[in-house]
Amino acid sequence: MRPIVNGIQKLLKQKLNIYPTKLTPQTDLKKDLDLVDWEMLYLLNAIEQNWHISLTQNDSENMANMAHLLAVVKKQVLAISQYNQ
């Protein structure tokens, strides 16, 4: 799971100029990282492009913290890797 966390940190730096010192499962995306709605959508779009996944609208709307984001991305990445085998 660490590569996904590192990838999200990299996207935050590259796309939104946000430099979180440490992301934990409890990191609140809007409160702790000060993401507004458009930044959140931009981050989720970058995540979809980076890992070639598709996040549902329900997932996007309910994305509150890193734990949920990581769970959704990990599930999608695993599904794609199993499909490609």
Rosetta blueprint (number, residue, H / E / L):
1 M L
2 R H
3 P H
4 I H
5 V H
6 N H
7 G H
8 I H
9 Q H
10 K H
11 L H
12 L H
13 K H
14 Q H
15 K H
16 L H
17 N L
18 I L
19 Y L
20 P L
21 T L
22 K L
23 L L
24 T L
25 P L
26 Q L
27 T L
28 D E
29 L L
30 K L
31 K L
32 D L
33 L L
34 D L
35 L L
36 V L
37 D H
38 W H
39 E H
40 M H
41 L H
42 Y H
43 L H
44 L H
45 N H
46 A H
47 I H
48 E H
49 Q H
50 N H
51 W H
52 H L
53 I L
54 S L
55 L L
56 T L
57 Q H
58 N H
59 D H
60 S H
61 E H
62 N L
63 M L
64 A L
65 N E
66 M H
67 A H
68 H H
69 L H
70 L H
71 A H
72 V H
73 V H
74 K H
75 K H
76 Q H
77 V H
78 L H
79 A H
80 I H
81 S H
82 Q H
83 Y H
84 N L
85 Q L
